[in-house]
Amino acid sequence: MRPIYRGLPKPGHAVFDAQAAGAAQGGTQVRSPFFRRYLGVENVLVPAVGHDVVAGVPTPRPVVILTDLLAAIAGGPGGLCEESFDERTEAPWLSASRLLCDRLAERRIVTVLPADQHLNPALLDAGATTAVVLDPRALLPAERAVVAAAPTLARKLETRVALTVAEVEQVFGAIIDKEDRNFLPHCREGVVDYIPSVRALLDQQRDQLGREAAAGATLPRPWLLPDFKTGLSCLSAPDRRGMNGNALREILLASQAGAYLEGSARRHHKVALVGGTAHEYSVAEAVRFLVDLDYTVVLMLAVTGGLGIASKRATAHELCERYGAKVFASYDWPLPAHLGPEPPGWARLAARVRKEDDEFHQAWAVEHAAQLGRGRTSQDVPVVRDGRDLAAQLGRAS
């Protein structure tokens, strides 16, 4: 019988194991002004994920993404998590998250903590150059009048020179953070901080990095990396700290340096474990971002909280439906070959999370079906608009 064609061999696979074994050495330099707040410096060496020997084969470790582990402050805006260190009063998913973080620290698994630190207008650098170039065909009459009345703007329109932040605001009005436009203003710079247990890990790491620097290390090499969450989807407006890059993407690329990850035979070797809070937006957005970077994602439902807006189960269904072989959801302790055995208490906490999720999903599904029947959103806004209403909403003449 003629053998079944299984495709041409990929030469990279022959050297993959050796590359994975050496990937833990050194690191890739990544810069973010946000690092300074928690790491003490802006430039760090992001280590590769490294490897563990699984069934006799060097296998790359996962990278972990935990979003918005931010402390709620009494009387203040922003924080999403109330950490009491008491299972009787603390959300079980948060107690489970602490067990996971302790193990990540023990194993030094590369972990990223994207957090809401949205644009604060007070931090904008009015003189910073943006990517905005005026296009006369796109200007509204009022905007065209502003440009015509200002010689500098008129000259920039003619010469196609990019505007500064101040000039953008002069023409188009105040720059507003994307989440202030799309969702609700929250988590302003300087208002929120990570929950105490995460902050303790960051402080311990900072002390360790300081000792390494004193011993002669050129750049610190952290395993726990704070991040500016706006990097999930777009760039921030230029501010005094230069935070207009995408550190999350750079961290992820750096963490996979040296490992050959192409081809279906290695489909599950580039793995991300994802959890955190505000799953209705942040966690789902992180999963989509990672799939676009060719990760296989494990959505850790036991360490995923939410705002009570949508069903976690529905979110998982949508992601698994869309990404089939790239996204998996589970309440179980993930990948013990890399993270070690399930910690005591995990199964009990995971069962509590699952029970709460089941109850919430049942209630949500009824209300969601009713909203679909009415053709309205949860804010009682019509899903389908008529032409006049649409024109009014978009600020166009009907």
C-alpha positions as CSV (number, residue, x, y, z in Angstrom):
1,M,0.0,0.0,0.0
2,R,1.3,3.4,-0.9
3,P,2.2,5.3,2.3
4,I,-0.1,8.3,3.3
5,Y,1.5,11.6,2.4
6,R,2.1,13.5,5.7
7,G,3.9,16.6,4.3
8,L,7.5,17.5,3.8
9,P,9.7,17.3,6.9
10,K,10.5,20.7,8.5
11,P,14.2,21.0,9.1
12,G,13.6,23.3,12.1
13,H,12.1,20.4,14.1
14,A,15.5,18.6,14.1
15,V,17.1,21.4,16.0
16,F,14.1,22.5,18.1
17,D,14.9,20.6,21.2
18,A,18.5,22.0,21.3
19,Q,17.1,25.5,20.9
20,A,14.5,25.1,23.6
21,A,17.2,23.8,25.9
22,G,19.3,26.8,25.4
23,A,16.5,29.4,25.4
24,A,16.6,30.0,29.1
25,Q,20.1,31.6,28.7
26,G,20.4,35.4,28.5
27,G,17.3,37.4,27.5
28,T,16.0,40.0,25.2
29,Q,16.1,43.7,26.2
30,V,12.6,45.4,26.5
31,R,12.0,48.9,27.6
32,S,8.8,50.4,29.1
33,P,8.6,53.4,31.4
34,F,5.8,51.5,33.3
35,F,8.5,49.0,34.5
36,R,10.1,51.7,36.6
37,R,7.2,51.9,39.0
38,Y,7.5,48.3,40.1
39,L,11.0,47.1,38.9
40,G,13.0,50.2,39.6
41,V,14.3,50.5,36.0
42,E,12.9,51.0,32.5
43,N,15.1,48.5,30.7
44,V,15.0,44.8,31.6
45,L,16.1,41.5,30.1
46,V,13.0,39.5,29.4
47,P,14.0,35.8,29.8
48,A,12.9,33.1,27.4
49,V,10.3,30.8,28.9
50,G,12.8,28.0,29.2
51,H,11.9,24.3,29.2
52,D,11.0,21.3,31.3
53,V,11.7,17.8,30.3
54,V,8.4,16.2,29.6
55,A,8.3,12.4,28.7
56,G,12.0,12.7,28.0
57,V,11.7,15.7,25.6
58,P,12.7,19.3,26.4
59,T,9.4,21.1,26.2
60,P,8.9,24.9,26.4
61,R,7.2,26.2,29.5
62,P,4.0,28.2,29.1
63,V,3.9,32.0,29.5
64,V,1.2,33.3,32.0
65,I,-1.1,36.3,31.4
66,L,-3.1,37.6,34.4
67,T,-5.1,40.7,33.7
68,D,-6.3,43.4,36.1
69,L,-5.4,42.0,39.5
70,L,-6.0,45.4,40.9
71,A,-7.0,46.2,44.5
72,A,-10.3,47.8,45.3
73,I,-9.8,50.8,47.5
74,A,-12.6,51.8,49.9
75,G,-14.1,55.1,48.7
76,G,-11.9,55.2,45.6
77,P,-12.4,54.3,41.9
78,G,-10.7,51.7,39.8
79,G,-9.8,48.5,41.7
80,L,-11.6,45.3,40.8
81,C,-10.4,42.8,43.5
82,E,-11.1,42.7,47.2
83,E,-8.4,40.6,48.8
84,S,-9.3,39.6,52.4
85,F,-7.1,36.4,52.7
86,D,-10.2,34.8,54.2
87,E,-12.0,32.2,52.2
88,R,-15.3,33.0,53.9
89,T,-15.4,36.5,52.5
90,E,-13.0,36.4,49.5
91,A,-14.1,35.5,46.0
92,P,-12.9,31.9,45.4
93,W,-11.4,32.7,42.0
94,L,-9.1,35.3,43.8
95,S,-8.1,32.8,46.5
96,A,-7.2,30.3,43.7
97,S,-5.3,33.0,41.9
98,R,-3.1,33.5,44.9
99,L,-2.3,29.7,44.9
100,L,-1.3,30.0,41.3
101,C,0.8,33.1,41.8
102,D,2.7,31.4,44.7
103,R,3.5,28.5,42.4
104,L,4.5,30.8,39.5
105,A,7.0,32.5,41.9
106,E,8.4,29.2,43.1
107,R,8.9,27.9,39.5
108,R,9.9,31.3,38.1
109,I,7.4,31.0,35.2
110,V,7.4,34.1,33.0
111,T,4.3,36.0,34.0
112,V,2.8,39.2,32.6
113,L,0.4,41.4,34.6
114,P,-1.5,43.7,32.2
115,A,-3.4,46.2,34.2
116,D,-5.7,49.2,33.7
117,Q,-3.6,52.3,33.7
118,H,-5.4,54.4,31.2
119,L,-4.5,57.8,29.7
120,N,-4.5,60.6,32.3
121,P,-4.9,63.9,30.5
122,A,-2.7,65.6,33.1
123,L,0.2,63.5,31.9
124,L,0.0,64.3,28.2
125,D,3.0,66.1,26.7
126,A,1.5,68.8,24.6
127,G,4.6,69.1,22.5
128,A,4.9,65.4,21.6
129,T,4.6,64.6,17.9
130,T,1.7,62.3,17.0
131,A,1.0,60.3,13.8
132,V,-1.9,62.6,12.8
133,V,-1.5,64.3,9.5
134,L,-4.4,66.6,8.4
135,D,-6.4,65.5,5.4
136,P,-8.6,68.3,4.0
137,R,-11.0,65.7,2.6
138,A,-11.7,64.3,6.0
139,L,-12.1,67.5,8.0
140,L,-15.6,68.6,9.1
141,P,-16.5,72.3,8.3
142,A,-15.9,73.4,11.9
143,E,-12.5,71.6,11.9
144,R,-11.6,73.2,8.6
145,A,-12.4,76.6,10.0
146,V,-10.1,76.1,13.0
147,V,-7.2,75.1,10.7
148,A,-7.8,78.1,8.4
149,A,-7.7,80.5,11.3
150,A,-4.4,79.2,12.6
151,P,-1.3,79.8,10.4
152,T,0.7,76.9,11.9
153,L,-2.1,74.5,11.3
154,A,-2.7,75.8,7.8
155,R,1.0,75.4,7.0
156,K,1.0,71.8,8.4
157,L,-2.0,71.0,6.3
158,E,-0.3,72.2,3.2
159,T,3.0,70.5,3.9
160,R,1.6,67.3,5.3
161,V,3.5,67.5,8.6
162,A,2.3,65.6,11.6
163,L,0.6,67.5,14.4
164,T,1.6,67.7,18.1
165,V,-0.6,66.6,20.9
166,A,-1.7,70.2,21.5
167,E,-2.5,70.7,17.9
168,V,-4.6,67.5,17.7
169,E,-6.6,68.8,20.6
170,Q,-6.9,72.3,19.0
171,V,-8.5,70.8,15.9
172,F,-10.4,67.8,17.2
173,G,-11.0,68.5,20.9
174,A,-9.6,66.9,24.0
175,I,-7.9,63.5,23.6
176,I,-10.0,60.9,25.5
177,D,-8.8,57.5,26.4
178,K,-10.4,54.7,24.4
179,E,-12.0,53.1,27.4
180,D,-13.5,56.4,28.5
181,R,-15.1,56.6,25.1
182,N,-16.1,52.9,24.8
183,F,-16.8,51.9,28.4
184,L,-16.5,53.7,31.7
185,P,-13.7,56.0,33.0
186,H,-11.8,54.0,35.6
187,C,-8.3,53.0,36.8
188,R,-6.6,56.4,36.3
189,E,-2.8,56.5,36.6
190,G,-1.9,56.7,40.3
191,V,-5.3,55.6,41.5
192,V,-5.1,51.9,41.4
193,D,-2.4,49.3,42.4
194,Y,-2.0,45.6,42.3
195,I,-3.6,43.5,45.1
196,P,-1.4,43.1,48.2
197,S,-0.3,39.5,47.4
198,V,0.8,40.5,43.9
199,R,2.4,43.7,45.1
200,A,4.4,41.6,47.7
201,L,5.7,39.4,44.9
202,L,6.7,42.5,42.9
203,D,8.4,44.0,45.9
204,Q,10.3,40.7,46.6
205,Q,11.4,40.6,43.0
206,R,12.5,44.2,43.1
207,D,14.7,43.5,46.1
208,Q,16.2,40.5,44.3
209,L,16.9,42.5,41.2
210,G,18.6,45.1,43.3
211,R,20.9,42.5,44.8
212,E,21.7,41.2,41.3
213,A,22.6,44.7,40.2
214,A,24.8,45.3,43.2
215,A,26.6,42.0,42.3
216,G,27.3,43.3,38.8
217,A,24.4,42.3,36.6
218,T,24.1,44.7,33.6
219,L,20.3,44.6,33.4
220,P,17.7,43.0,35.7
221,R,16.1,39.8,34.5
222,P,12.6,39.6,36.0
223,W,10.1,36.8,35.7
224,L,7.1,38.8,36.8
225,L,6.4,41.7,34.4
226,P,3.9,44.6,35.1
227,D,2.4,46.0,31.9
228,F,0.3,48.8,30.6
229,K,-2.9,47.1,29.4
230,T,-3.7,49.4,26.6
231,G,-1.1,47.4,24.7
232,L,-3.7,44.7,24.2
233,S,-5.4,46.6,21.3
234,C,-3.8,50.0,20.4
235,L,-1.2,52.6,21.2
236,S,-1.6,55.2,23.9
237,A,-1.3,58.9,23.2
238,P,2.3,60.2,23.7
239,D,2.9,61.3,27.3
240,R,5.8,62.5,29.4
241,R,7.0,58.9,30.0
242,G,6.9,57.9,26.4
243,M,4.2,55.2,27.0
244,N,3.1,54.9,23.4
245,G,4.5,51.5,22.6
246,N,3.2,47.9,23.0
247,A,5.3,46.3,25.8
248,L,3.0,43.2,26.0
249,R,3.8,42.2,22.4
250,E,7.6,42.8,22.9
251,I,7.5,40.7,26.1
252,L,5.7,37.8,24.5
253,L,8.1,37.8,21.5
254,A,11.1,38.0,23.8
255,S,9.9,35.2,26.0
256,Q,9.7,32.8,23.0
257,A,13.2,33.7,21.6
258,G,15.3,30.8,20.4
259,A,12.5,28.3,20.1
260,Y,11.4,27.0,16.7
261,L,7.6,27.0,16.9
262,E,6.3,26.6,13.3
263,G,4.3,23.8,11.9
264,S,1.4,21.7,13.1
265,A,3.8,19.3,14.8
266,R,4.6,22.1,17.3
267,R,1.1,23.5,17.5
268,H,0.8,23.1,21.3
269,H,4.4,24.1,22.2
270,K,3.8,27.8,22.3
271,V,1.3,27.9,25.2
272,A,-0.2,30.7,27.2
273,L,-2.2,30.3,30.4
274,V,-4.7,33.2,30.8
275,G,-6.8,34.4,33.7
276,G,-7.5,37.5,35.8
277,T,-10.5,39.7,36.2
278,A,-13.0,41.6,34.0
279,H,-13.3,38.6,31.7
280,E,-16.1,40.2,29.7
281,Y,-13.4,42.4,28.0
282,S,-9.9,42.1,29.3
283,V,-9.4,38.3,29.4
284,A,-11.2,37.7,26.1
285,E,-9.2,40.4,24.5
286,A,-6.0,38.9,25.8
287,V,-7.0,35.5,24.4
288,R,-7.6,37.0,20.9
289,F,-4.3,38.9,21.1
290,L,-2.5,35.7,21.9
291,V,-4.1,33.6,19.2
292,D,-3.1,36.3,16.7
293,L,0.5,35.7,17.9
294,D,0.0,32.0,17.2
295,Y,-0.3,30.9,20.9
296,T,-2.4,28.0,22.0
297,V,-4.3,29.4,25.0
298,V,-5.6,27.7,28.1
299,L,-8.3,29.8,29.7
300,M,-8.0,29.1,33.4
301,L,-11.6,29.5,34.5
302,A,-10.8,28.9,38.2
303,V,-8.7,32.0,38.3
304,T,-10.9,34.2,36.1
305,G,-13.3,36.7,37.7
306,G,-15.7,39.1,36.2
307,L,-17.8,42.2,36.6
308,G,-21.1,40.4,36.6
309,I,-22.0,41.8,33.1
310,A,-21.7,38.7,31.0
311,S,-21.4,35.0,31.6
312,K,-17.9,33.6,31.9
313,R,-19.2,30.4,30.4
314,A,-20.6,32.3,27.4
315,T,-17.3,34.0,26.9
316,A,-15.5,30.7,26.9
317,H,-18.0,29.3,24.5
318,E,-17.5,32.1,22.0
319,L,-13.7,31.8,22.2
320,C,-13.7,28.1,21.8
321,E,-16.2,28.3,19.0
322,R,-14.2,30.8,17.2
323,Y,-10.7,29.4,17.7
324,G,-11.4,25.7,17.8
325,A,-8.0,24.0,18.2
326,K,-6.3,27.1,19.7
327,V,-8.3,27.8,22.8
328,F,-9.2,25.4,25.7
329,A,-11.0,26.3,28.9
330,S,-10.7,24.4,32.2
331,Y,-11.3,24.7,35.9
332,D,-8.6,22.1,36.6
333,W,-5.0,22.8,37.7
334,P,-3.2,23.5,34.4
335,L,-0.1,21.7,33.1
336,P,1.4,20.0,36.2
337,A,4.4,18.9,34.1
338,H,5.4,22.6,34.2
339,L,3.7,24.0,37.2
340,G,4.1,21.1,39.5
341,P,1.4,19.1,41.4
342,E,-2.0,20.7,42.2
343,P,-1.6,22.7,45.4
344,P,-3.7,21.8,48.5
345,G,-7.1,23.6,48.4
346,W,-7.2,24.1,44.7
347,A,-9.9,21.6,43.9
348,R,-12.2,23.0,46.7
349,L,-11.8,26.5,45.4
350,A,-12.2,25.5,41.7
351,A,-15.4,23.7,42.6
352,R,-16.8,26.8,44.3
353,V,-15.9,28.9,41.3
354,R,-17.6,26.5,39.0
355,K,-20.8,26.4,41.1
356,E,-21.0,30.2,41.1
357,D,-20.4,30.3,37.4
358,D,-23.1,27.8,36.7
359,E,-25.6,29.7,38.8
360,F,-24.7,33.0,37.2
361,H,-24.8,31.6,33.7
362,Q,-28.3,30.2,34.2
363,A,-29.6,33.6,35.3
364,W,-27.7,35.4,32.6
365,A,-28.9,33.1,29.8
366,V,-32.5,33.9,30.6
367,E,-31.9,37.7,30.6
368,H,-29.7,37.5,27.5
369,A,-32.5,35.6,25.6
370,A,-35.0,38.3,26.7
371,Q,-32.7,41.0,25.4
372,L,-32.3,39.3,22.1
373,G,-36.1,39.0,21.9
374,R,-36.5,42.7,22.6
375,G,-33.7,43.6,20.2
376,R,-32.0,45.6,23.0
377,T,-28.7,45.6,24.7
378,S,-28.2,45.2,28.5
379,Q,-28.2,49.0,28.6
380,D,-31.6,49.0,26.9
381,V,-30.2,50.4,23.7
382,P,-31.6,49.2,20.4
383,V,-29.3,46.8,18.5
384,V,-30.6,47.8,15.1
385,R,-31.0,51.5,14.4
386,D,-33.1,53.2,11.7
387,G,-31.3,55.6,9.3
388,R,-32.2,58.9,11.0
389,D,-31.2,57.6,14.5
390,L,-28.0,56.2,13.0
391,A,-27.1,59.6,11.4
392,A,-27.8,61.4,14.7
393,Q,-25.7,59.0,16.7
394,L,-22.8,59.4,14.3
395,G,-23.0,63.2,14.3
396,R,-24.0,63.3,10.6
397,A,-26.8,65.3,9.0
398,S,-29.8,63.0,8.1
